[in-house]
Amino acid sequence: MTKEHFYISENSLDFTGDSYYEEIIETQITNQETLIELGRGTEIVFENEKLIEVYEYYEDNRDIYRRKREIAPNELNYRKPIYQPKSILKSIISTSGLHQIGGDFSDDFYRPSEKISTSFQYLGYINNEDPTFSWLPYKLHLTYPIYLAAEILFLDYSDNKKPKLFNLDELLKCSPILDEVDINSEISFIPQNFNFQPSNNYCLEINSGIPNWIQGHYIPKCPKSGKRMQFVCQIYNGSQTEKSNIVPASDWNKNYFEKMEFFGADLYIFIEPESNIVCMFTQGT
């Protein structure tokens, strides 16, 4: 019988059917080339529908190794995954790109009206005219309070031109990260169009397809429907600043206002398409 191989871009997995690990496997299932390029991951091998081998990939001194590990007794009955392999999608700047990073609020998309301690910034949009994102219910315009010390943000896009804060009470307790930023601060970023293209590794700008977790796997649940949310993309670096009324408190602080970035972290963006709830949070080292 032919052996079937499956590749997951995470290590230290448990193949018992536990829901936590199944969520990771479904989210991170990919191809062998991606594991080799990333220098991490797990390969599982089936024969006659039975799990027969498990290998872990790891990097040491820039060399990639594939090491067999024992199958635990409680993993022997693990059924082969039914999930479709995914590819990393990395951003490529293109004047004809369907998606946009940067820009500003307009009649197509308004800043959230609720008042918190800092202002919201416009980040760009992910366009559902791209067949890869046809599952999105609309062109998804993105906004986030970059300079707010918030753990997690939920926005209700029931009116997708005028999103409302869903967890307002939590955000009202959050303070600005920098003293020179407040509710009247304005900063916008140069608009740049881009496309996504399949890749075996992540870029340093915008990625989609498979999340690149920095502080551990976390798929949010929608606070409105209770359903698991779907990964849209993550942003590490955006475009340069176009205009701003913020006066940096020091030469060092100028760095935080020269381009779209999240204090060295990645911004993760998820949506629950039926409830129209969007979730955003950061992970960093």
N, C-alpha and C positions, 0 to 999 in steps of 0.2 A: 504493500500500500504506500501511496505517496505521503510523505510527511508535510504537514502544514505549519508554516512559521508565522508568528505574530510578533510585532515589535512595538514597545511602549517606551516613550522617552522619559521614563522615571525609573529610579532604582528603589530597592527595599520595599518591594510589593508583596502582598499577601494574596495568593490565588485560592481563596476559600469561598468566594461569592459574597464576602462582606460588602455592604453597600458603599462604605467609604472608599475602598480600593476599586470597586467596580466603577465608581464615578471617575477616578483617576484614569483607569484603563480606557474608558470610553472617551475621555477628553484628550488623552495623550497618545492614542494609538496611531502609528505612523509606519515608516518603512525603515529598512536596515541602514540605508545610506544616511538617514537623518541621525540615527544613533551613533554611527561612526563619526559623523561631522561634529556632533555635539560632545562626543566623548562620554556619554552616559546613556543608560537605558537598560531595558530588560527584554530578552527574547524568550518566547515560550513556544514549544514544539509539540504538536499533536500527531498521533498516529491512531487510526481506527477510533477517532473521536476521543481518545484518551491523552491526557497530559503526560508526556514521557521525558521531557527535558526542559530545564530552565537555565538560561545564561544571563549573566550580568556584564554590561559593558562599562568600562571605566578608563580614565586617562591617567597616565603616569609618565612624567617627563615628556609630554607631547606625543607619546605613543598610546594607541588605543588597544586595549586588551579585552578579550571575550572569555569570561571565566564561568565554568559550569558550577551551579550550586545544587545542593540536594533538594529534592521535592519532599516537603513535610507530609506526614501521614494524612493530615486534614486537607491537603491539596490534591490528593490522588483522584478525587471525583470532580475536579473542576472542569466545567464545560468550556469548550472553545468559544472565544468572543464572537459575537454577531455584529460588532460595530465596524463601520467602514473606516479604513485608514485615512488619515488626514495629512495634509502637507502644511508646513510653515509657509505663511504668505508674508513676504517682506515688501515694504514700500519702495517704489522707484519714482522719483520726480519726473513728471512729464507734462508738457504744456497742454496735451490733449487728455490728461488723466481724468478719470471719472470722479475721483475723490479729492477732497481739499483739506489741507492743514493750514491753519491761520485764517485771517479775515476778520470780519466784525459783525456785530448784530445789524439786522436790517428788517425790512417789512416781511421777509421770508422767515425770520426767526428772531424772537424778542428775548431780552434778558429776563430771567425770573423776577417777578415783582416783589417777592418777599424780601424783607430787610434783615440781613445778618451783619456781622461785624466787618466783613470785607465785601468787595464787589466780585461779581462773576466775570470771567473772561470767556470770549468766544474761541473755540478751538478748531472749528472746521466742520466737515461732514463726511459721512460714509454714505455712498450713493447706492440705492437699491436697484439702479439700472444696470449695475455690474451683476452678471448672472450668479456670481459667487455669493452675492448678498441679496438675492431676490427674495429670500425668506424674511427680510426686514419689511415691516408694514409701510414704510415711507423712507424718503431720504432722511437720514438721521443726523440732524444738526447737533453739535456737541458743545456744552458749556460746563465750566467747572470753576469754583473759587480757588485758584491756584495758591493763594497766600493765606488760606484759612487752615488752622490746625484741626482738621476734621478726620475722623477715622474712616467714615463711610458716608456716601451721599446717595440718596434715592430721589429721583425726579419722576413726576407723573407726566407723561407725554400724551394724555388723553386728547389734548389740543397740541398737536405736534409742532405748532409754531409758537406756543406760549406755555412751556413746561412750568409746573409748579413743584415746589419742594414738598416731598412726601414725609420726610423726617425732620420737619422744621424745628420741633422742640429740642431735638438733640443738637442741631446746628446752632441754635441760639446760645448754647452754652460754650461754643467754641470761640477762641480768640485768634487774632491775626498772628501769623508766624513772625512777621517783621513789624516793628513799631511804625514805620513810615507808610504802611498800607492801611486804608480804612474803607468805609462804604463808598466814598467819593473817588476812590482811586480808579483811574482809567489806563488800561494798557491793551493794545491790540498788536497782532502779529501779521507779518507779510503773508498774503495768501499765496499758496503754491498748490498746484494740482499734482496728483500722483495716481499711480495704479499699484495694485498688488501683483506680485508674481511668485510662483512656487519656488521654494528654496529648501535646502537641507540645513540651514542655519539662520539665526536671527540677525537682523540689522540693528543699527543704533538709532533708528528713528521710529517707525511705526510698524508693528507686526500684527498678524492675525493668523487664523487657522488653528494654531495650537498655542495655548498660553505658555509663556516662559516664566515660571514661578521663581521668585527671588526669596521669599520668606515662607514658602510652603503652599501647597495646593489649597485653594479656597474658591468654590463655586457658590455664589450667594443664592439664597432662596428669596423669591419675591415676597415682600411684606404684605402685598395685596392679595395675591392668589395662592401663595404657598408653594408655587411651582419652582423648579430649578431654573435659573436664568441661563441665557445663552451668551457665549463669549462673542463679542464684536471685534475688539482689537485692544492693543495696549500701545501707549505712546511713551517713548523715552525722551526723545528730542523733537521739537517742532521747529518752526521757522523763526527767523530773527524778528525782533521787535520793530514795528512800523511807527507807532506813536505811543506816547505815555505822558501822564502828568505827575508821575511819581518821582520824588526827589530822594535818591538813595542817601541813607544816613552815613555811609562811609564808602570809600573806594572799593572795599571788599564787597559790599552789598550791591554794587553796580552789576556784579555777575548775575544776580537773580532777576534782573530786569532787561537783560540784553537779548534774550530769546525765550521761546516757550520751553520751559523745563520744570521739573517737579522736585527740586532740591535733591537731585541725584537718584530719584526713585522713578519707577514706571507707574503710569496711570492705567489701570485696568478698567475696561468698559464692558458692561453686560446689559442685556435687555430681556424682558419677558414680553414677547410680541403680542400676546393676547391681552394682558393687563395694561400694556403700554408703560410699564415701570422700567426706568433705566437706573442702573447702579454703577457707581464709580468709587474706586478706592486706590490707594497707592501701596506699593511694596518697594522697599529699598534695603540696602545693606547698612 
